[in-house]
Amino acid sequence: MRKPDAAFWRGRRVLLTGHTGFKGGWAALWLRELGAEVFGLALAPDTEPNLHALARIGEFIPGGIGDIRDACAVDAAIAAARPHIVLHMAAQPLVRRSVREPVDTFDVNVMGTARLLDALRGVDGVEAILVVTTDKVYENPERGEKFRESDPLGGHDPYSASKAAAEIVVSSYARTYFNERGIPLATARGGNVIGGGDFSEDRLVPDIYRAMKSGEALVLRNPDATRPWQHVLDCLCGYLVYAEALAKGENPPRALNFGPSGDAETPVSTLADAMREALGLAGGWTIAKGPQPREMKLLSLDCAAAKAALGFSDNLVGHAAVEATAQWYLALERGADMRSETARAIRDYMA
């Protein structure tokens, strides 16, 4: 499995949007371990606790708090970073919130992406831009097929539709502005990510952690739904290697799926049981009562293109991903230094 090359990243200036979030926080720490100069643009964390505070990410990315929807904030972040690499991870990432707040979701995920790309199209020194979308960008008839990058885009809920729309925005900007300047612009379509440091609402692992803390029963909305579960380090490894390959002129495809091996595509209930056991959580789970927003029951990715172009595959497969996730939360409960714990997990993965 190809890993990020520290010799490439050392000293490179990286603008990372969304660095206060779950995946963004891990990405910030990994880039720091690789020796990159990391600059951020993101809203303040909206959960308590949060990885940004627990890992003290603000100590090496001072400032960087701003709204991707604010053109002035975007311009200021780019001016401060003068980036070689741009990793755009800022998003409204929650399906159920998108159902409650559709306009805000489209504004962040579509227009936020457009504002960032518009501000970058006149900036010199940029070597590559990678926009992170999602596995949910595909039109999903729920027939069980693995989605390939050439499949039609779509989206039933506002989150999925907004990310599919962002894919079209990226393609338009690439063909109109960036290709002629020789700046590779691409999208990464990641699967459902688990890992320590996620405290978001309406996500499975944070819900299990909260049940452990409160002693209350775990409630599942769609226990039979199948998702391409993947550890955050596997997913981010793909993103970093992809951005590196783009910048090195390796000419990989301009959209790639990043998901787990087939045996990691398991029902919500199976992952919930495994995570509860790893955390030592007693009791079972119940099914949420009342009507719930529609969510796709079947979702699976074909990642052959990423394997062929980048040598990408998952390293923390199945139970290993569950165990790594549980150990992070158990370390938090012991009162460990979570900057050190998270950085150690990154170094162990790289080794």
Legacy VTK file of the C-alpha trace (Angstrom):
# vtk DataFile Version 3.0
C-alpha trace
ASCII
DATASET POLYDATA
POINTS 351 float
0.000 0.000 0.000
1.361 3.415 -0.996
1.787 5.879 1.861
2.295 9.671 1.753
5.879 10.649 0.964
7.321 12.868 3.695
10.009 14.098 1.300
7.263 15.479 -0.946
5.206 17.127 1.792
8.052 18.566 3.860
7.951 22.351 3.619
4.973 22.443 1.260
2.339 25.013 2.063
-1.085 23.390 2.344
-4.421 25.155 2.617
-6.733 22.736 4.411
-10.367 23.779 4.634
-12.457 22.114 7.322
-9.509 21.612 9.687
-11.736 21.971 12.775
-13.819 18.914 11.827
-13.310 15.213 12.411
-11.526 14.203 9.183
-10.011 17.656 8.854
-8.449 17.427 12.302
-6.792 14.107 11.513
-5.616 15.519 8.173
-4.110 18.564 9.889
-2.163 16.400 12.342
-0.974 14.046 9.602
0.233 16.916 7.422
2.095 18.311 10.420
3.731 14.897 10.990
4.810 14.973 7.322
6.457 18.361 7.784
4.012 20.456 5.763
3.138 24.035 6.635
-0.590 23.843 7.286
-3.033 26.732 7.002
-6.724 26.423 7.713
-10.143 27.800 6.916
-13.121 26.458 8.837
-15.943 27.350 11.141
-15.352 26.986 14.871
-16.096 23.435 16.100
-19.804 22.868 16.702
-19.569 19.980 19.177
-18.292 19.656 22.711
-15.952 17.843 23.031
-14.186 18.122 19.651
-10.965 16.854 18.123
-9.713 20.367 17.353
-9.564 21.228 21.070
-8.590 17.787 22.371
-5.603 17.546 20.007
-4.762 21.271 20.390
-4.736 21.766 16.628
-5.064 25.521 17.068
-1.509 25.576 18.441
-0.036 24.904 14.993
-2.852 26.340 12.863
-3.452 29.671 14.600
-6.502 31.545 13.388
-8.012 30.008 10.311
-11.541 30.428 11.641
-13.818 31.676 8.889
-16.746 30.774 6.684
-16.204 29.182 3.266
-19.326 31.098 2.159
-17.599 34.433 2.904
-15.559 35.571 -0.115
-13.430 37.890 2.042
-12.572 35.067 4.448
-11.661 32.809 1.523
-9.426 35.482 -0.039
-7.707 36.129 3.296
-7.028 32.416 3.870
-5.510 32.013 0.411
-3.395 35.143 0.838
-2.077 33.875 4.179
-1.336 30.375 2.910
0.013 31.099 -0.598
-0.659 27.368 -1.054
1.121 24.773 -3.083
-1.608 22.207 -2.313
-5.276 22.846 -1.521
-7.323 20.170 0.285
-10.956 21.265 0.378
-12.735 19.343 3.134
-15.015 22.041 4.578
-18.631 20.932 4.267
-22.003 20.489 5.882
-21.554 16.705 6.102
-24.701 15.398 7.803
-27.611 13.864 5.896
-30.305 14.461 8.518
-29.190 18.052 9.085
-29.393 18.593 5.338
-33.030 17.520 5.441
-33.685 20.123 8.151
-31.459 22.808 6.589
-31.377 22.251 2.820
-30.555 25.809 1.721
-27.618 26.127 4.123
-26.361 22.712 2.972
-26.418 23.715 -0.686
-24.823 27.057 0.142
-21.895 25.483 2.006
-21.325 22.454 -0.193
-21.968 23.948 -3.622
-21.409 27.690 -3.409
-18.648 27.316 -0.827
-16.774 25.111 -3.272
-17.433 27.540 -6.118
-16.188 30.508 -4.068
-12.982 28.705 -3.153
-12.252 27.665 -6.729
-13.104 31.099 -8.042
-10.646 32.687 -5.627
-7.943 30.181 -6.597
-8.194 30.530 -10.363
-5.942 33.602 -10.402
-3.446 32.422 -7.755
0.109 31.511 -8.756
2.131 28.655 -7.298
-0.728 26.159 -6.855
0.390 22.630 -7.748
-2.828 20.678 -7.140
-6.343 21.090 -5.764
-8.292 18.173 -4.297
-11.965 18.607 -3.424
-13.427 15.975 -1.096
-17.017 14.968 -1.829
-18.599 11.653 -0.776
-19.647 8.155 -1.776
-23.216 9.493 -1.859
-22.743 11.502 -5.073
-24.112 8.665 -7.204
-27.698 8.208 -8.340
-28.595 5.191 -6.207
-31.325 2.803 -7.414
-30.349 0.455 -4.543
-29.712 -2.578 -6.687
-26.551 -3.452 -4.781
-23.991 -2.718 -7.510
-20.687 -1.141 -6.582
-20.531 2.408 -7.902
-17.778 3.307 -10.363
-16.543 6.808 -11.056
-18.251 6.795 -14.464
-21.719 6.107 -13.004
-24.389 8.847 -13.121
-24.345 11.444 -10.364
-27.475 12.161 -8.362
-28.746 12.323 -4.808
-32.071 11.811 -3.054
-31.440 13.969 0.030
-30.049 17.532 -0.001
-26.637 16.436 1.306
-26.118 13.874 -1.449
-27.491 16.201 -4.118
-25.300 19.080 -2.925
-22.181 16.945 -3.176
-23.158 15.724 -6.638
-23.651 19.367 -7.630
-20.212 20.192 -6.202
-18.747 17.527 -8.505
-20.254 19.361 -11.489
-18.896 22.694 -10.227
-15.404 21.194 -9.928
-15.552 19.718 -13.418
-16.681 23.055 -14.852
-13.901 25.031 -13.158
-11.306 22.450 -14.193
-12.278 22.571 -17.863
-12.830 26.328 -17.999
-9.922 27.629 -15.927
-7.479 25.168 -14.341
-6.684 22.709 -17.120
-5.347 25.428 -19.383
-3.070 26.601 -16.558
-1.756 23.082 -15.966
-3.192 22.899 -12.423
-4.780 19.503 -11.720
-8.171 19.798 -9.998
-9.847 16.581 -8.860
-12.474 15.109 -6.527
-12.140 12.341 -3.945
-15.271 10.326 -3.181
-14.787 8.756 0.237
-16.878 6.103 1.962
-18.365 6.162 5.461
-15.501 6.957 7.817
-15.079 5.838 11.409
-12.341 6.764 13.854
-11.568 8.470 17.113
-12.428 12.117 17.502
-15.826 12.089 15.812
-18.511 13.648 18.015
-21.022 14.652 15.342
-24.760 14.290 15.713
-26.549 11.423 13.984
-23.435 9.354 13.346
-23.096 5.771 14.486
-19.785 5.748 16.380
-20.410 9.052 18.215
-23.874 7.744 19.155
-22.271 4.604 20.599
-19.734 6.690 22.531
-22.511 8.897 23.905
-24.463 5.799 24.955
-21.377 4.544 26.782
-20.984 7.873 28.576
-24.653 8.256 29.508
-25.515 4.652 30.263
-28.562 4.963 28.014
-29.589 2.444 25.379
-28.146 2.825 21.898
-30.798 3.774 19.337
-30.305 2.819 15.671
-32.315 4.398 12.868
-31.536 1.941 10.072
-29.889 -1.185 11.505
-30.066 -3.099 8.204
-28.507 -0.337 6.068
-25.166 -1.347 4.542
-22.327 1.151 4.211
-18.684 1.087 3.026
-17.132 1.595 6.482
-13.514 2.703 6.484
-11.082 3.943 9.124
-10.247 7.630 8.897
-6.538 6.912 8.401
-7.192 4.688 5.387
-9.438 7.310 3.818
-7.010 10.176 4.467
-4.086 8.114 3.223
-5.922 7.887 -0.084
-6.566 11.623 -0.172
-2.957 12.555 0.597
-1.485 10.102 -1.897
-3.980 11.357 -4.507
-3.041 15.009 -3.968
0.631 14.037 -4.125
0.171 12.141 -7.393
-1.699 15.091 -8.918
1.051 17.519 -7.933
3.815 15.202 -9.174
2.270 15.073 -12.628
1.383 11.377 -12.468
-1.906 12.227 -14.181
-4.322 10.045 -12.187
-8.047 10.185 -13.035
-9.753 13.416 -11.960
-12.289 11.620 -9.752
-11.580 8.567 -7.591
-13.514 6.448 -5.094
-11.909 5.668 -1.735
-13.586 2.877 0.187
-12.868 -0.335 2.062
-12.368 -3.908 1.012
-15.573 -5.781 0.328
-15.675 -7.516 3.714
-15.894 -4.135 5.461
-19.183 -3.274 3.748
-21.407 -4.389 6.597
-24.810 -3.497 8.063
-25.126 -0.772 10.664
-26.180 -3.351 13.259
-23.061 -5.478 12.715
-20.728 -2.504 13.102
-22.693 -1.312 16.149
-22.335 -4.698 17.857
-18.601 -4.870 17.104
-17.996 -1.317 18.342
-20.021 -1.840 21.504
-18.015 -4.960 22.282
-14.694 -3.177 21.647
-15.732 -0.366 23.989
-17.016 -2.759 26.666
-20.531 -1.349 26.397
-23.171 -3.572 27.997
-26.716 -3.949 26.751
-28.130 -4.037 23.279
-29.723 -1.506 20.989
-33.215 -0.425 20.030
-34.698 0.849 16.789
-35.729 4.505 16.595
-39.472 5.029 16.776
-41.529 7.200 14.491
-40.899 8.371 10.923
-37.293 8.959 9.881
-35.884 10.830 6.855
-35.207 8.421 4.025
-31.650 7.124 3.833
-30.286 4.677 1.262
-30.187 1.060 2.483
-27.479 -0.132 0.092
-24.266 1.689 -0.739
-21.040 0.200 -2.053
-17.988 1.541 -3.917
-15.761 0.078 -6.587
-12.257 1.355 -5.777
-10.389 -0.454 -8.542
-9.428 2.817 -10.225
-7.751 4.171 -7.067
-5.912 0.882 -6.624
-4.689 0.935 -10.214
-3.712 4.609 -10.273
-2.335 5.028 -6.753
-1.797 1.594 -5.266
-4.597 2.426 -2.817
-6.056 -0.185 -0.474
-7.205 -0.188 3.113
-4.754 -1.126 5.834
-7.088 -1.200 8.864
-9.558 -3.793 7.594
-12.724 -4.878 9.363
-12.087 -5.528 13.066
-8.787 -3.613 12.946
-10.694 -0.431 12.059
-13.155 -1.021 14.904
-10.375 -1.724 17.392
-8.360 1.362 16.392
-11.471 3.517 16.768
-12.387 2.063 20.157
-8.849 2.477 21.507
-8.945 6.220 20.746
-12.142 6.737 22.749
-10.913 4.527 25.587
-7.717 6.608 25.745
-9.874 9.726 25.994
-11.764 8.154 28.904
-8.440 7.427 30.644
-7.535 11.094 30.424
-4.705 10.592 27.925
-3.121 13.440 25.988
-5.123 13.184 22.781
-2.623 15.131 20.677
-0.048 12.474 21.525
-2.497 9.597 21.077
-3.652 10.810 17.677
-0.137 11.554 16.446
1.025 8.141 17.659
-1.782 6.460 15.717
-0.649 8.315 12.575
2.986 7.338 13.081
2.049 3.698 13.706
-0.003 3.703 10.518
2.843 5.209 8.502
5.247 2.585 9.868
LINES 1 352
351 0 1 2 3 4 5 6 7 8 9 10 11 12 13 14 15 16 17 18 19 20 21 22 23 24 25 26 27 28 29 30 31 32 33 34 35 36 37 38 39 40 41 42 43 44 45 46 47 48 49 50 51 52 53 54 55 56 57 58 59 60 61 62 63 64 65 66 67 68 69 70 71 72 73 74 75 76 77 78 79 80 81 82 83 84 85 86 87 88 89 90 91 92 93 94 95 96 97 98 99 100 101 102 103 104 105 106 107 108 109 110 111 112 113 114 115 116 117 118 119 120 121 122 123 124 125 126 127 128 129 130 131 132 133 134 135 136 137 138 139 140 141 142 143 144 145 146 147 148 149 150 151 152 153 154 155 156 157 158 159 160 161 162 163 164 165 166 167 168 169 170 171 172 173 174 175 176 177 178 179 180 181 182 183 184 185 186 187 188 189 190 191 192 193 194 195 196 197 198 199 200 201 202 203 204 205 206 207 208 209 210 211 212 213 214 215 216 217 218 219 220 221 222 223 224 225 226 227 228 229 230 231 232 233 234 235 236 237 238 239 240 241 242 243 244 245 246 247 248 249 250 251 252 253 254 255 256 257 258 259 260 261 262 263 264 265 266 267 268 269 270 271 272 273 274 275 276 277 278 279 280 281 282 283 284 285 286 287 288 289 290 291 292 293 294 295 296 297 298 299 300 301 302 303 304 305 306 307 308 309 310 311 312 313 314 315 316 317 318 319 320 321 322 323 324 325 326 327 328 329 330 331 332 333 334 335 336 337 338 339 340 341 342 343 344 345 346 347 348 349 350
